[in-house]
């Protein structure tokens, strides 16, 4: 007399608990990622041994004259300096036709950070990307 089993083993696996966990993790990471730096400037900081994927079409150079403690601003390497209050208008004229407007900042080692941040604020107001130029190590 053979004894037969009346219940069968269910070999299926329920994925509903796994999808709930993934969904909760997704919500957690979305909420925490918005809290990290909501108002930070978008800077493209190049490594000194590599290259940046974005190509800047315009450059702004800041030179510190230590003997008079003044700063001169030059656009696209021109020898004649431009006044700071004219930089924004000049950048708008040069970058208005660009699809992805990007400019680079070349600052002398002795330039205080507040001078660089003033130029970065121009980029933020106009939604431009900024590349901070560095020299190779």
N, C-alpha and C positions, 0 to 999 in steps of 0.2 A: 504494500500500500504506500503510494507516494504522497508525501505531504507537500501541498502547494501553498505558496505564499499568496495571501489575499491582497496585500498592499504592494505597490510598486515603488521603487526608489526613484525620486525626482532628481534628475541630474542637472537641472537648469539653475542658473545663477541670477539673482535679482540685482540689477544695476541701479535701482532707484536710490539707494542710500549713497552710492558713489557719486551720482550726479548731484545730489543735494550738497555733498561736501565740496565738490568742485564749484558749484554755483556760489556757495558761501565764501570760498576762498577768492573767487573772482570779485565779488562785491567788496571784500576786505581790501584787496590790492587796489581797486579803483578808488576807493575812498581815501586810503592812505597816500596814494600817489599824488592826489590833488592837494594835499596838505604840505608837501615837502617844500617846494619853492614856487608859490603861485605867481609872484610878480618878478621873477628873476629875468635878467636880460639874456637873450639867446646869444651866447658867444661861441664862436668856433675857435677853440684854442689849439693851434697846431703843435704837434710834437716836433722837437728839434731834429729828430732822425727820420720823420715821415713827411707825408704831404697831406694837405687838406683837400677834401673832395670838392669843396666850393672854390670857385675862382673869383677873386675880387677884381672888379674892373676899375675901381677908384681907390686911391690911397690918401690917407690924411697923416701927415708927419707933424710931430710936435717936438720942437727943439727948445731946450732950456738954456738961456744965456745967463750963466752964473754971475758974471761981472755986474750985470744990471738987474739980475733976478727977474727977468722977463721971459715970456714964451712967444715963440713964433709958430704959426700954423701954415703948412704948405700942402696944397692939394696936387696930387699926381706928380710930386717931386719938382714942382716949379721953384725957381730960385726966389721969386718975389713972394713974400709972405702975404697972407690974407688975414684980415681982422676976424676975430672969433665970431662976431655977430653976423658975418657974411658967409660963414661956413655952411650953415643949414641950407640957405638958398642955393648955394653953389652945388651942394650934394643933391638937392632935389632936381636941379637942372641936369646934372650928369647921370642920375640914376632913374629918371622918369620913364625911360624906354626899356629898362631892364625887366626881364621876366621874374628873376629872383634877385632883387637888389642887395648887393653885398659890397661892403668896403672894408679896407684893412686900416689898422691904426699902427703906425710906426712911432713909438715913443722912445725918447732918449732915456737912458738909465736914471738920470737925475730928475726926470719929470715927476712931480708929485702925483699921486693917484687921483686927486680931485680934478686935475686937468684932463686926465684920460676919461674919467667918469662923465665929465661935461660933454665930451664928444660921444660917449656911449648913450647919453640921454637923448642926443639928436637922433641916433639910430632907433631908440625905443619909441620916440614920438612919431617917427615916420615908418615904423615897422620894417626897418632894414636889419639885415644880419651883419654881424661884426666879426672880423678876424683880427685877433691881437697878434701882431707879428713878433716872433722871437728869433734869436740868433742860435745857430747850432752850438751844441755843447762841445 
